[in-house]
Amino acid sequence: MLKQHLSFKLSQKLSPQQIQLMKLIQLPTQAFEQRLKQELEENPALETGKEESDDFDDDFEDTYNDESDDNETITTEDINIDEYLSDDEVPEYRTQANNYSADDEEKTVPYAAGTSFNQFLINQLNTVTLTDDEWSIAEFLVGSIDESGYIRRPITDILDDLAFTQNIYTDQESIEKILRIVQQLDPPGVGATSLEECLIIQLKRKEITESIELAITILEKSFEQFTKKHYKKLIQKYNITEDELKTAISEIEKLNPKPGGSYSGNTRMIEHVVPDFSIKIVDGELELSLNGRNAPELHVSRDYNNMLEGYKNSKEKTQSQKDTVQFIKQKLDAAKWFIDAIRQRQQTLFVTMNTIMEYQKKYFLTGDERNLRPMILKDIADTIGMDVSTVSRVANSKYADTPYGTKLIKEYFSESMKNDQGEDVSTKEIKKILENVIKEEEKRKPLTDDKLAEILKEKGYPIARRTVAKYREQLSIPVARMRKEI
């Protein structure tokens, strides 16, 4: 038997305006401009530029401090559309919240135009005389080359794929023969099946000298010893001097380990960084400004308001007129929501970055990363009275143009550790000191992680060896053995 019962439950849902605001906040300048353009195209009730009656400063800070809302001379609150519609007719747009996650954003990736890397190689194959089957094998091999320029798959797998997908039955020797032809294409080293082979191919394309011949021999017969930097063993094995080994290694270091990346027409993502903020030092004080492209001049269309007033004053109330009124009111509401959201976005961005700038004032005045204070998202959120997620949206996607370069804002955040005096210091400060210590070390005898931990302890930062190893890896610095030079 079915039972029915009532239960009460509290739930929190975001309004469409809140969702719109959160999405706008996380957009960097260029993406914001695209979003603004899209909104202007989709909503005829939203217009850009000033109206004749507007009289306010272009500067964002004045806009932020001005509570009069002069740039919006028409407001939808002045229109009592409910008097026009009957009580039992609720416009459909009012019931649509579209309450999906604020993170459900459209992600578009721009790509470079031009010939792809794969097509670039195919074009070179057209100059080689091959039979139909050889051409098919060569084309398949080129198609197996990744963005770095390597063929990562075993020849046996390629052999099977040719049989199943291309109906070409051949043997491993024939594939290797065509592979050697592919490896003659540009850029040098393309089509290699390993780093060792890639470097050797490039060396063999050079004019052979004693140092290059030695470099080829080392890579062909002692690649493992070379990668592990067992230089003394190499000197003994080949009965050479230290200078001869150094010259051979110098030739190897000139090579490109990723030949595919050297192709200028290679299709890859283009990333244009447009600073969202600018920080300058004026008379010894910090000055913050928001990129003007983030503060567009928008207003609600006066024509749309006049249309609505016309329908409102009309004596005949047909269903068609009611539908038109609902459409106009929807567009006017959407236009006002968007204007309000942009204004709040400007305020949120400016207040958040200004607080970060003041928090890290010593760093921004000097540029010394050792002056970065420990700072987490909650520190800023508590100061400005906003949610941590809001600060995160600003920090993770915005850039600041500073006297020391353009940097992602989240780079100014770091955890804290205690020094030997019990003071909180930024982990970035410790990493910077660690980086400097490694930079100044004797390269013939690099410092181990244990020794680095001892040096940091002497400098007042008592951290464990495993923490040193973690920071070193985060700085993309190899272990001591791999930093060794002759």
One Martini backbone bead per residue (centre of mass of N, CA, C, O) as a GRO file, in nm:
protein
  486
    1MET     BB    1   0.096   0.037   0.023
    2LEU     BB    2   0.064   0.362  -0.028
    3LYS     BB    3   0.245   0.647   0.097
    4GLN     BB    4   0.184   0.973   0.228
    5HIS     BB    5   0.404   1.265   0.263
    6LEU     BB    6   0.537   1.542   0.426
    7SER     BB    7   0.818   1.761   0.341
    8PHE     BB    8   1.092   1.962   0.446
    9LYS     BB    9   1.319   2.165   0.235
   10LEU     BB   10   1.629   2.310   0.203
   11SER     BB   11   1.724   2.521  -0.075
   12GLN     BB   12   1.980   2.634  -0.308
   13LYS     BB   13   1.944   2.883  -0.564
   14LEU     BB   14   2.037   3.029  -0.850
   15SER     BB   15   2.007   3.296  -1.017
   16PRO     BB   16   2.043   3.416  -1.326
   17GLN     BB   17   2.210   3.662  -1.236
   18GLN     BB   18   2.426   3.509  -1.073
   19ILE     BB   19   2.527   3.333  -1.303
   20GLN     BB   20   2.603   3.563  -1.491
   21LEU     BB   21   2.811   3.695  -1.303
   22MET     BB   22   3.007   3.455  -1.263
   23LYS     BB   23   3.076   3.426  -1.564
   24LEU     BB   24   3.188   3.714  -1.602
   25ILE     BB   25   3.416   3.712  -1.387
   26GLN     BB   26   3.588   3.464  -1.524
   27LEU     BB   27   3.642   3.647  -1.757
   28PRO     BB   28   3.848   3.756  -1.965
   29THR     BB   29   3.877   4.015  -2.169
   30GLN     BB   30   3.836   3.873  -2.447
   31ALA     BB   31   3.590   3.700  -2.363
   32PHE     BB   32   3.416   3.940  -2.276
   33GLU     BB   33   3.393   4.074  -2.555
   34GLN     BB   34   3.245   3.834  -2.687
   35ARG     BB   35   3.005   3.836  -2.491
   36LEU     BB   36   2.912   4.124  -2.556
   37LYS     BB   37   2.867   4.084  -2.858
   38GLN     BB   38   2.652   3.863  -2.829
   39GLU     BB   39   2.444   4.029  -2.667
   40LEU     BB   40   2.404   4.256  -2.879
   41GLU     BB   41   2.297   4.058  -3.102
   42GLU     BB   42   2.054   3.922  -2.922
   43ASN     BB   43   1.985   4.223  -2.793
   44PRO     BB   44   1.805   4.504  -2.899
   45ALA     BB   45   1.779   4.649  -2.602
   46LEU     BB   46   2.091   4.669  -2.635
   47GLU     BB   47   2.328   4.937  -2.600
   48THR     BB   48   2.593   5.128  -2.716
   49GLY     BB   49   2.688   5.389  -2.549
   50LYS     BB   50   2.587   5.708  -2.525
   51GLU     BB   51   2.365   5.926  -2.421
   52GLU     BB   52   2.289   6.255  -2.441
   53SER     BB   53   2.221   6.274  -2.115
   54ASP     BB   54   2.490   6.195  -2.046
   55ASP     BB   55   2.714   6.267  -1.739
   56PHE     BB   56   3.014   6.093  -1.729
   57ASP     BB   57   3.284   5.943  -1.641
   58ASP     BB   58   3.500   5.708  -1.784
   59ASP     BB   59   3.613   5.631  -1.534
   60PHE     BB   60   3.586   5.361  -1.330
   61GLU     BB   61   3.614   5.485  -1.044
   62ASP     BB   62   3.378   5.682  -1.081
   63THR     BB   63   3.169   5.466  -1.136
   64TYR     BB   64   3.205   5.315  -0.869
   65ASN     BB   65   3.135   5.583  -0.685
   66ASP     BB   66   2.872   5.605  -0.849
   67GLU     BB   67   2.517   5.597  -0.741
   68SER     BB   68   2.326   5.726  -0.985
   69ASP     BB   69   2.313   5.586  -1.269
   70ASP     BB   70   2.352   5.768  -1.540
   71ASN     BB   71   2.396   5.535  -1.769
   72GLU     BB   72   2.077   5.471  -1.688
   73THR     BB   73   1.786   5.625  -1.806
   74ILE     BB   74   1.648   5.340  -1.823
   75THR     BB   75   1.392   5.158  -1.648
   76THR     BB   76   1.192   4.873  -1.585
   77GLU     BB   77   1.051   4.966  -1.319
   78ASP     BB   78   0.865   5.189  -1.467
   79ILE     BB   79   0.720   4.923  -1.575
   80ASN     BB   80   0.382   4.806  -1.541
   81ILE     BB   81   0.300   4.515  -1.686
   82ASP     BB   82   0.089   4.379  -1.491
   83GLU     BB   83  -0.150   4.571  -1.574
   84TYR     BB   84  -0.178   4.451  -1.866
   85LEU     BB   85  -0.185   4.179  -1.748
   86SER     BB   86  -0.330   3.919  -1.645
   87ASP     BB   87  -0.325   3.725  -1.357
   88ASP     BB   88  -0.316   3.433  -1.527
   89GLU     BB   89  -0.058   3.564  -1.681
   90VAL     BB   90   0.256   3.418  -1.706
   91PRO     BB   91   0.544   3.468  -1.814
   92GLU     BB   92   0.767   3.238  -1.925
   93TYR     BB   93   1.043   3.384  -1.857
   94ARG     BB   94   0.992   3.380  -1.536
   95THR     BB   95   1.020   3.046  -1.518
   96GLN     BB   96   1.320   3.073  -1.632
   97ALA     BB   97   1.640   2.989  -1.491
   98ASN     BB   98   1.877   2.823  -1.592
   99ASN     BB   99   2.011   2.637  -1.333
  100TYR     BB  100   2.311   2.604  -1.395
  101SER     BB  101   2.622   2.581  -1.378
  102ALA     BB  102   2.882   2.815  -1.357
  103ASP     BB  103   3.087   2.602  -1.514
  104ASP     BB  104   2.902   2.590  -1.784
  105GLU     BB  105   3.110   2.664  -2.015
  106GLU     BB  106   3.220   2.774  -2.308
  107LYS     BB  107   3.478   2.618  -2.503
  108THR     BB  108   3.717   2.787  -2.699
  109VAL     BB  109   3.963   2.703  -2.957
  110PRO     BB  110   4.214   2.849  -3.108
  111TYR     BB  111   4.355   2.833  -3.440
  112ALA     BB  112   4.581   2.801  -3.666
  113ALA     BB  113   4.645   2.884  -3.972
  114GLY     BB  114   4.704   2.652  -4.225
  115THR     BB  115   4.931   2.415  -4.254
  116SER     BB  116   4.972   2.120  -4.149
  117PHE     BB  117   5.203   1.904  -4.043
  118ASN     BB  118   5.103   1.661  -4.206
  119GLN     BB  119   5.083   1.811  -4.482
  120PHE     BB  120   5.379   1.900  -4.495
  121LEU     BB  121   5.483   1.603  -4.527
  122ILE     BB  122   5.317   1.514  -4.774
  123ASN     BB  123   5.433   1.724  -4.970
  124GLN     BB  124   5.720   1.592  -4.964
  125LEU     BB  125   5.635   1.308  -5.073
  126ASN     BB  126   5.567   1.404  -5.370
  127THR     BB  127   5.894   1.401  -5.443
  128VAL     BB  128   5.870   1.091  -5.418
  129THR     BB  129   5.943   0.776  -5.546
  130LEU     BB  130   5.651   0.561  -5.548
  131THR     BB  131   5.457   0.323  -5.491
  132ASP     BB  132   5.146   0.262  -5.397
  133ASP     BB  133   5.218   0.103  -5.139
  134GLU     BB  134   5.441   0.293  -5.039
  135TRP     BB  135   5.261   0.538  -5.014
  136SER     BB  136   5.064   0.422  -4.806
  137ILE     BB  137   5.277   0.371  -4.590
  138ALA     BB  138   5.389   0.660  -4.570
  139GLU     BB  139   5.117   0.794  -4.496
  140PHE     BB  140   5.074   0.628  -4.237
  141LEU     BB  141   5.331   0.720  -4.092
  142VAL     BB  142   5.266   1.020  -4.091
  143GLY     BB  143   4.993   0.975  -3.931
  144SER     BB  144   5.176   0.866  -3.670
  145ILE     BB  145   5.271   1.146  -3.613
  146ASP     BB  146   5.329   1.357  -3.376
  147GLU     BB  147   5.374   1.679  -3.252
  148SER     BB  148   5.690   1.610  -3.190
  149GLY     BB  149   5.778   1.386  -3.436
  150TYR     BB  150   5.678   1.099  -3.347
  151ILE     BB  151   5.686   0.736  -3.340
  152ARG     BB  152   5.535   0.541  -3.083
  153ARG     BB  153   5.479   0.293  -3.243
  154PRO     BB  154   5.509  -0.014  -3.317
  155ILE     BB  155   5.575  -0.184  -3.604
  156THR     BB  156   5.380  -0.422  -3.551
  157ASP     BB  157   5.123  -0.245  -3.528
  158ILE     BB  158   5.142  -0.121  -3.810
  159LEU     BB  159   5.127  -0.384  -3.963
  160ASP     BB  160   4.838  -0.459  -3.870
  161ASP     BB  161   4.689  -0.197  -3.960
  162LEU     BB  162   4.745  -0.225  -4.263
  163ALA     BB  163   4.581  -0.487  -4.292
  164PHE     BB  164   4.300  -0.393  -4.166
  165THR     BB  165   4.266  -0.086  -4.299
  166GLN     BB  166   4.441  -0.113  -4.600
  167ASN     BB  167   4.504  -0.394  -4.725
  168ILE     BB  168   4.822  -0.429  -4.636
  169TYR     BB  169   5.073  -0.670  -4.715
  170THR     BB  170   5.361  -0.696  -4.517
  171ASP     BB  171   5.677  -0.614  -4.377
  172GLN     BB  172   5.905  -0.490  -4.157
  173GLU     BB  173   6.129  -0.419  -4.361
  174SER     BB  174   5.952  -0.236  -4.546
  175ILE     BB  175   5.874  -0.028  -4.332
  176GLU     BB  176   6.166   0.058  -4.255
  177LYS     BB  177   6.233   0.165  -4.535
  178ILE     BB  178   6.012   0.390  -4.538
  179LEU     BB  179   6.096   0.525  -4.272
  180ARG     BB  180   6.370   0.633  -4.381
  181ILE     BB  181   6.230   0.829  -4.574
  182VAL     BB  182   6.070   0.992  -4.367
  183GLN     BB  183   6.342   1.073  -4.205
  184GLN     BB  184   6.422   1.282  -4.454
  185LEU     BB  185   6.247   1.484  -4.360
  186ASP     BB  186   6.108   1.781  -4.268
  187PRO     BB  187   6.233   1.806  -3.992
  188PRO     BB  188   6.492   1.707  -3.836
  189GLY     BB  189   6.387   1.389  -3.679
  190VAL     BB  190   6.152   1.299  -3.813
  191GLY     BB  191   6.013   0.975  -3.734
  192ALA     BB  192   6.106   0.893  -3.476
  193THR     BB  193   6.111   0.632  -3.206
  194SER     BB  194   6.330   0.810  -3.049
  195LEU     BB  195   6.552   1.012  -2.903
  196GLU     BB  196   6.805   0.879  -3.004
  197GLU     BB  197   6.723   0.875  -3.307
  198CYS     BB  198   6.669   1.178  -3.339
  199LEU     BB  199   6.962   1.276  -3.281
  200ILE     BB  200   7.110   1.108  -3.494
  201ILE     BB  201   6.969   1.218  -3.745
  202GLN     BB  202   7.066   1.511  -3.706
  203LEU     BB  203   7.374   1.455  -3.712
  204LYS     BB  204   7.375   1.316  -4.004
  205ARG     BB  205   7.285   1.604  -4.141
  206LYS     BB  206   7.558   1.690  -4.087
  207GLU     BB  207   7.871   1.785  -4.087
  208ILE     BB  208   8.134   1.581  -4.056
  209THR     BB  209   8.302   1.554  -3.753
  210GLU     BB  210   8.468   1.460  -3.483
  211SER     BB  211   8.252   1.552  -3.275
  212ILE     BB  212   8.006   1.425  -3.425
  213GLU     BB  213   8.111   1.136  -3.435
  214LEU     BB  214   8.127   1.108  -3.127
  215ALA     BB  215   7.830   1.168  -3.069
  216ILE     BB  216   7.717   0.927  -3.226
  217THR     BB  217   7.863   0.705  -3.069
  218ILE     BB  218   7.744   0.768  -2.792
  219LEU     BB  219   7.442   0.731  -2.872
  220GLU     BB  220   7.469   0.434  -2.990
  221LYS     BB  221   7.658   0.299  -2.731
  222SER     BB  222   7.599   0.536  -2.468
  223PHE     BB  223   7.317   0.657  -2.382
  224GLU     BB  224   7.280   0.595  -2.079
  225GLN     BB  225   7.543   0.729  -1.979
  226PHE     BB  226   7.471   1.008  -2.089
  227THR     BB  227   7.198   1.057  -1.934
  228LYS     BB  228   7.360   0.998  -1.646
  229LYS     BB  229   7.642   1.144  -1.650
  230HIS     BB  230   7.900   0.937  -1.709
  231TYR     BB  231   8.184   1.084  -1.788
  232LYS     BB  232   8.421   0.910  -1.693
  233LYS     BB  233   8.340   0.654  -1.853
  234LEU     BB  234   8.354   0.785  -2.135
  235ILE     BB  235   8.651   0.865  -2.129
  236GLN     BB  236   8.758   0.572  -2.089
  237LYS     BB  237   8.613   0.421  -2.325
  238TYR     BB  238   8.725   0.649  -2.562
  239ASN     BB  239   8.989   0.788  -2.505
  240ILE     BB  240   8.935   1.089  -2.394
  241THR     BB  241   8.892   1.409  -2.339
  242GLU     BB  242   8.721   1.648  -2.179
  243ASP     BB  243   8.702   1.844  -2.422
  244GLU     BB  244   8.590   1.641  -2.627
  245LEU     BB  245   8.333   1.580  -2.471
  246LYS     BB  246   8.226   1.868  -2.451
  247THR     BB  247   8.195   1.910  -2.761
  248ALA     BB  248   7.996   1.676  -2.811
  249ILE     BB  249   7.777   1.775  -2.615
  250SER     BB  250   7.732   2.047  -2.756
  251GLU     BB  251   7.612   1.923  -3.015
  252ILE     BB  252   7.368   1.788  -2.875
  253GLU     BB  253   7.244   2.053  -2.741
  254LYS     BB  254   7.159   2.176  -3.033
  255LEU     BB  255   6.933   1.994  -3.048
  256ASN     BB  256   6.599   1.870  -3.126
  257PRO     BB  257   6.373   1.682  -2.932
  258LYS     BB  258   6.121   1.847  -3.098
  259PRO     BB  259   6.067   1.875  -3.426
  260GLY     BB  260   5.759   1.946  -3.448
  261GLY     BB  261   5.781   2.231  -3.292
  262SER     BB  262   5.948   2.385  -3.538
  263TYR     BB  263   5.689   2.418  -3.695
  264SER     BB  264   5.530   2.712  -3.783
  265GLY     BB  265   5.252   2.563  -3.902
  266ASN     BB  266   5.165   2.442  -3.653
  267THR     BB  267   4.889   2.325  -3.505
  268ARG     BB  268   4.794   2.555  -3.250
  269MET     BB  269   4.752   2.724  -2.980
  270ILE     BB  270   4.646   3.054  -2.918
  271GLU     BB  271   4.791   3.292  -2.684
  272HIS     BB  272   4.643   3.589  -2.566
  273VAL     BB  273   4.759   3.830  -2.348
  274VAL     BB  274   4.533   4.034  -2.160
  275PRO     BB  275   4.535   4.265  -1.945
  276ASP     BB  276   4.313   4.351  -1.673
  277PHE     BB  277   4.554   4.498  -1.533
  278SER     BB  278   4.722   4.793  -1.386
  279ILE     BB  279   5.048   4.845  -1.238
  280LYS     BB  280   5.177   5.139  -1.080
  281ILE     BB  281   5.446   5.367  -1.006
  282VAL     BB  282   5.362   5.670  -0.823
  283ASP     BB  283   5.545   5.833  -0.617
  284GLY     BB  284   5.573   5.551  -0.445
  285GLU     BB  285   5.289   5.453  -0.551
  286LEU     BB  286   5.016   5.265  -0.606
  287GLU     BB  287   4.846   5.199  -0.929
  288LEU     BB  288   4.516   5.109  -1.021
  289SER     BB  289   4.382   4.957  -1.325
  290LEU     BB  290   4.129   4.898  -1.550
  291ASN     BB  291   4.059   4.772  -1.827
  292GLY     BB  292   3.864   4.945  -2.053
  293ARG     BB  293   3.737   4.679  -2.188
  294ASN     BB  294   3.567   4.624  -1.905
  295ALA     BB  295   3.409   4.929  -1.956
  296PRO     BB  296   3.135   4.958  -2.100
  297GLU     BB  297   2.891   5.138  -2.282
  298LEU     BB  298   2.556   5.107  -2.157
  299HIS     BB  299   2.207   5.077  -2.271
  300VAL     BB  300   1.877   5.114  -2.289
  301SER     BB  301   1.645   5.115  -2.519
  302ARG     BB  302   1.432   5.368  -2.616
  303ASP     BB  303   1.264   5.232  -2.837
  304TYR     BB  304   1.161   4.994  -2.667
  305ASN     BB  305   1.015   5.166  -2.461
  306ASN     BB  306   0.821   5.303  -2.663
  307MET     BB  307   0.688   5.045  -2.759
  308LEU     BB  308   0.571   4.964  -2.484
  309GLU     BB  309   0.402   5.219  -2.442
  310GLY     BB  310   0.228   5.179  -2.693
  311TYR     BB  311   0.097   4.909  -2.607
  312LYS     BB  312  -0.011   5.011  -2.332
  313ASN     BB  313  -0.201   5.250  -2.476
  314SER     BB  314  -0.364   5.057  -2.612
  315LYS     BB  315  -0.697   4.967  -2.658
  316GLU     BB  316  -0.619   4.707  -2.789
  317LYS     BB  317  -0.620   4.354  -2.657
  318THR     BB  318  -0.436   4.134  -2.797
  319GLN     BB  319  -0.257   3.848  -2.815
  320SER     BB  320  -0.030   3.964  -2.990
  321GLN     BB  321   0.035   4.203  -2.800
  322LYS     BB  322   0.106   4.035  -2.552
  323ASP     BB  323   0.346   3.886  -2.682
  324THR     BB  324   0.506   4.143  -2.744
  325VAL     BB  325   0.531   4.246  -2.455
  326GLN     BB  326   0.684   4.005  -2.342
  327PHE     BB  327   0.928   4.030  -2.528
  328ILE     BB  328   1.014   4.318  -2.449
  329LYS     BB  329   1.042   4.270  -2.144
  330GLN     BB  330   1.259   4.056  -2.166
  331LYS     BB  331   1.472   4.236  -2.305
  332LEU     BB  332   1.483   4.455  -2.088
  333ASP     BB  333   1.564   4.276  -1.854
  334ALA     BB  334   1.823   4.159  -1.982
  335ALA     BB  335   1.965   4.430  -2.018
  336LYS     BB  336   1.973   4.511  -1.719
  337TRP     BB  337   2.116   4.266  -1.609
  338PHE     BB  338   2.374   4.306  -1.775
  339ILE     BB  339   2.451   4.585  -1.669
  340ASP     BB  340   2.466   4.503  -1.371
  341ALA     BB  341   2.678   4.275  -1.405
  342ILE     BB  342   2.905   4.454  -1.515
  343ARG     BB  343   2.924   4.642  -1.274
  344GLN     BB  344   2.989   4.417  -1.069
  345ARG     BB  345   3.237   4.316  -1.210
  346GLN     BB  346   3.407   4.568  -1.186
  347GLN     BB  347   3.398   4.586  -0.879
  348THR     BB  348   3.514   4.305  -0.813
  349LEU     BB  349   3.783   4.330  -0.960
  350PHE     BB  350   3.890   4.587  -0.824
  351VAL     BB  351   3.869   4.506  -0.524
  352THR     BB  352   4.035   4.247  -0.538
  353MET     BB  353   4.301   4.364  -0.662
  354ASN     BB  354   4.345   4.586  -0.450
  355THR     BB  355   4.382   4.390  -0.212
  356ILE     BB  356   4.620   4.235  -0.326
  357MET     BB  357   4.808   4.479  -0.361
  358GLU     BB  358   4.813   4.560  -0.057
  359TYR     BB  359   4.908   4.284   0.054
  360GLN     BB  360   5.162   4.308  -0.180
  361LYS     BB  361   5.317   4.585  -0.165
  362LYS     BB  362   5.619   4.515  -0.130
  363TYR     BB  363   5.646   4.367  -0.397
  364PHE     BB  364   5.535   4.591  -0.602
  365LEU     BB  365   5.774   4.793  -0.516
  366THR     BB  366   6.027   4.573  -0.584
  367GLY     BB  367   6.000   4.262  -0.722
  368ASP     BB  368   6.054   4.073  -0.481
  369GLU     BB  369   5.965   3.746  -0.412
  370ARG     BB  370   6.054   3.754  -0.104
  371ASN     BB  371   5.800   3.967  -0.046
  372LEU     BB  372   5.596   3.754  -0.044
  373ARG     BB  373   5.314   3.686   0.103
  374PRO     BB  374   5.121   3.493   0.257
  375MET     BB  375   4.841   3.375   0.042
  376ILE     BB  376   4.499   3.322   0.043
  377LEU     BB  377   4.179   3.331  -0.056
  378LYS     BB  378   4.060   3.390   0.231
  379ASP     BB  379   4.203   3.654   0.289
  380ILE     BB  380   4.048   3.817   0.070
  381ALA     BB  381   3.754   3.737   0.126
  382ASP     BB  382   3.745   3.856   0.418
  383THR     BB  383   3.815   4.153   0.343
  384ILE     BB  384   3.568   4.187   0.112
  385GLY     BB  385   3.315   3.995   0.169
  386MET     BB  386   3.359   3.725   0.003
  387ASP     BB  387   3.376   3.456  -0.174
  388VAL     BB  388   3.614   3.230  -0.257
  389SER     BB  389   3.508   3.169  -0.548
  390THR     BB  390   3.534   3.460  -0.649
  391VAL     BB  391   3.838   3.493  -0.614
  392SER     BB  392   3.911   3.250  -0.793
  393ARG     BB  393   3.796   3.368  -1.060
  394VAL     BB  394   3.999   3.599  -1.069
  395ALA     BB  395   4.280   3.448  -1.027
  396ASN     BB  396   4.257   3.214  -1.267
  397SER     BB  397   4.198   3.446  -1.533
  398LYS     BB  398   4.392   3.686  -1.455
  399TYR     BB  399   4.584   3.976  -1.549
  400ALA     BB  400   4.889   4.163  -1.465
  401ASP     BB  401   5.038   4.472  -1.523
  402THR     BB  402   5.371   4.513  -1.439
  403PRO     BB  403   5.697   4.621  -1.384
  404TYR     BB  404   5.760   4.277  -1.399
  405GLY     BB  405   5.520   4.198  -1.568
  406THR     BB  406   5.298   3.953  -1.688
  407LYS     BB  407   5.061   3.810  -1.455
  408LEU     BB  408   4.914   3.576  -1.284
  409ILE     BB  409   4.737   3.614  -1.000
  410LYS     BB  410   4.782   3.327  -0.864
  411GLU     BB  411   5.098   3.375  -0.818
  412TYR     BB  412   5.044   3.545  -0.539
  413PHE     BB  413   4.982   3.273  -0.421
  414SER     BB  414   5.046   3.116  -0.092
  415GLU     BB  415   5.178   2.939   0.134
  416SER     BB  416   5.286   2.867   0.468
  417MET     BB  417   5.580   2.903   0.683
  418LYS     BB  418   5.813   2.836   0.927
  419ASN     BB  419   6.063   2.976   1.074
  420ASP     BB  420   6.313   2.994   1.321
  421GLN     BB  421   6.120   3.250   1.444
  422GLY     BB  422   5.802   3.187   1.382
  423GLU     BB  423   5.753   3.294   1.100
  424ASP     BB  424   5.570   3.375   0.832
  425VAL     BB  425   5.631   3.223   0.512
  426SER     BB  426   5.665   3.195   0.188
  427THR     BB  427   5.706   2.947  -0.044
  428LYS     BB  428   5.820   3.136  -0.261
  429GLU     BB  429   6.064   3.228  -0.103
  430ILE     BB  430   6.195   2.950  -0.078
  431LYS     BB  431   6.214   2.886  -0.381
  432LYS     BB  432   6.394   3.124  -0.454
  433ILE     BB  433   6.632   3.040  -0.277
  434LEU     BB  434   6.670   2.761  -0.398
  435GLU     BB  435   6.727   2.859  -0.687
  436ASN     BB  436   6.982   3.028  -0.613
  437VAL     BB  437   7.152   2.800  -0.496
  438ILE     BB  438   7.159   2.626  -0.757
  439LYS     BB  439   7.279   2.847  -0.943
  440GLU     BB  440   7.555   2.868  -0.745
  441GLU     BB  441   7.658   2.604  -0.790
  442GLU     BB  442   7.870   2.342  -0.847
  443LYS     BB  443   7.849   2.170  -1.148
  444ARG     BB  444   8.053   1.937  -1.085
  445LYS     BB  445   7.901   1.946  -0.776
  446PRO     BB  446   7.610   1.900  -0.698
  447LEU     BB  447   7.344   1.941  -0.493
  448THR     BB  448   7.179   1.781  -0.274
  449ASP     BB  449   6.894   1.762  -0.096
  450ASP     BB  450   7.033   1.746   0.178
  451LYS     BB  451   7.216   1.996   0.137
  452LEU     BB  452   6.987   2.196   0.079
  453ALA     BB  453   6.851   2.166   0.356
  454GLU     BB  454   7.093   2.272   0.519
  455ILE     BB  455   7.110   2.555   0.389
  456LEU     BB  456   6.820   2.645   0.462
  457LYS     BB  457   6.860   2.616   0.765
  458GLU     BB  458   7.089   2.830   0.783
  459LYS     BB  459   6.875   3.055   0.663
  460GLY     BB  460   6.591   2.980   0.836
  461TYR     BB  461   6.472   2.696   0.682
  462PRO     BB  462   6.316   2.424   0.830
  463ILE     BB  463   6.334   2.169   0.600
  464ALA     BB  464   6.280   1.892   0.442
  465ARG     BB  465   6.398   1.695   0.196
  466ARG     BB  466   6.117   1.631   0.061
  467THR     BB  467   6.047   1.934   0.029
  468VAL     BB  468   6.277   2.006  -0.155
  469ALA     BB  469   6.199   1.809  -0.380
  470LYS     BB  470   5.924   1.933  -0.436
  471TYR     BB  471   6.021   2.222  -0.510
  472ARG     BB  472   6.215   2.138  -0.735
  473GLU     BB  473   5.996   2.012  -0.919
  474GLN     BB  474   5.822   2.275  -0.941
  475LEU     BB  475   6.088   2.416  -1.083
  476SER     BB  476   6.216   2.212  -1.290
  477ILE     BB  477   6.449   2.060  -1.126
  478PRO     BB  478   6.683   1.847  -1.126
  479VAL     BB  479   6.880   1.637  -1.015
  480ALA     BB  480   7.205   1.639  -0.941
  481ARG     BB  481   7.306   1.443  -1.164
  482MET     BB  482   7.156   1.620  -1.400
  483ARG     BB  483   7.341   1.891  -1.326
  484LYS     BB  484   7.592   1.788  -1.436
  485GLU     BB  485   7.918   1.910  -1.524
  486ILE     BB  486   8.244   1.956  -1.716
   0.00000   0.00000   0.00000
